[in-house]
Amino acid sequence: MSAKPKTEEFIATGRRKTSTARVRIRPGSGDFIINNRDISDYCSTEQQKKAVLGPLVSVEKVGELDITVIVRGGGGTGQSGAIRHGLSRALEKMDGELRSPLKKAGHLRRDPRKIERKKPGRPGARKRFQFSKR
């Protein structure tokens, strides 16, 4: 039985709002697959594509790595933020020296903002019903 040569693979998780992204990176030709679709198919706006590719641009590794992402939950913005966070963490795992430029660009920081829950006796999280004096 011949052993298949295992290429070095780095896995990381990224989160934003209610989205979770599992990112796998390995040296390769620059394929970027999100939920079994190409990045250009998956990212509907240029802003989302820029957010996703941000960490690669920061460390100048565009086109050098094969990236596979499975992302669940939330909407487009949350998912692109989660992918960005996971990709940054995976790049840091791959090469510890990349931490400094990623951190400087703010890619390693987990964005803690989430939707605030609706409170009882109110129409929303903070909004109040219209006040009537008489």
C-alpha positions in Angstrom: 0.0 0.0 0.0 1.5 3.3 -1.0 1.1 6.2 1.3 -0.2 9.4 -0.3 2.0 12.4 0.4 0.0 14.7 2.8 0.3 18.4 2.0 0.5 20.8 4.8 -3.0 22.1 5.7 -4.0 24.7 8.2 -7.6 24.9 9.6 -9.1 27.8 11.6 -12.5 29.1 12.6 -13.7 32.7 12.2 -16.9 34.3 13.5 -18.9 37.5 13.0 -22.4 38.3 14.2 -24.2 34.9 13.8 -21.9 33.5 11.1 -19.3 30.9 11.5 -16.6 30.0 8.9 -14.3 27.0 8.8 -11.3 27.8 6.7 -8.7 25.4 5.3 -5.6 26.7 3.6 -2.8 24.8 1.8 -0.1 25.8 -0.7 -1.4 25.7 -4.2 -2.5 27.6 -7.3 -4.8 30.2 -5.7 -8.2 28.5 -5.8 -10.7 30.2 -3.4 -13.8 28.0 -2.9 -16.6 29.1 -0.5 -19.4 26.6 0.1 -18.4 24.7 -3.1 -18.7 27.8 -5.2 -16.0 30.1 -6.6 -15.4 33.4 -4.7 -16.6 35.5 -7.6 -19.9 33.5 -7.6 -20.4 33.6 -3.8 -19.5 37.2 -2.9 -22.4 39.3 -4.3 -20.7 42.8 -3.7 -17.2 44.1 -4.3 -17.1 45.2 -0.6 -17.6 41.5 0.5 -15.0 40.3 -1.9 -12.5 43.0 -0.6 -13.2 42.0 3.0 -12.6 38.3 2.3 -9.4 38.9 0.4 -8.1 41.6 2.9 -5.8 39.2 4.9 -4.2 37.8 1.7 -3.5 41.3 0.4 -2.0 42.4 3.8 0.5 39.5 3.8 1.0 39.5 0.0 -0.1 35.9 -0.6 -2.8 36.4 -3.2 -2.7 33.5 -5.7 -0.3 31.4 -3.7 -2.7 29.4 -1.5 -5.7 27.1 -2.1 -8.5 28.1 0.3 -11.6 26.1 1.0 -14.3 27.7 3.3 -17.5 26.3 4.7 -19.6 29.2 6.2 -23.0 28.9 7.9 -25.4 31.4 9.5 -26.1 35.1 9.1 -26.1 37.2 6.0 -23.6 38.4 3.4 -21.7 40.9 5.5 -21.5 38.6 8.6 -20.3 35.7 6.5 -17.6 37.7 4.7 -16.4 39.0 8.1 -16.3 35.5 9.5 -14.3 34.3 6.5 -11.9 37.2 6.9 -11.4 36.3 10.6 -10.9 32.6 9.9 -8.5 33.2 7.1 -6.4 35.5 9.2 -6.2 32.9 12.0 -5.2 30.2 9.5 -2.5 32.4 8.0 -1.2 33.0 11.5 -1.1 29.3 12.2 0.7 28.7 8.9 3.5 31.3 9.6 3.8 33.0 13.0 5.7 35.9 11.4 2.5 37.0 9.6 0.9 37.9 12.9 2.3 41.4 13.0 1.0 42.6 9.6 -2.4 40.9 10.2 -2.7 42.4 13.6 -1.7 45.9 12.3 -4.4 45.7 9.6 -6.9 44.6 12.3 -7.8 41.3 10.7 -7.2 39.1 13.8 -9.7 41.0 16.0 -13.0 39.3 16.5 -15.8 41.9 15.9 -18.0 41.4 19.1 -21.0 43.4 17.8 -24.3 41.4 17.7 -28.0 42.2 17.4 -29.3 43.3 20.8 -32.3 41.3 22.0 -35.9 42.8 22.1 -36.9 43.9 25.5 -40.4 43.2 27.0 -42.9 46.1 26.9 -41.0 47.7 24.0 -41.4 47.3 20.2 -37.7 46.7 19.7 -34.4 46.5 21.6 -34.4 50.2 22.5 -37.3 51.8 20.7 -40.3 52.8 22.8 -43.9 53.1 21.9 -45.2 56.6 21.1 -45.8 58.7 24.2 -49.2 60.4 24.5 -49.6 63.1 27.1 -53.4 63.2 26.7 
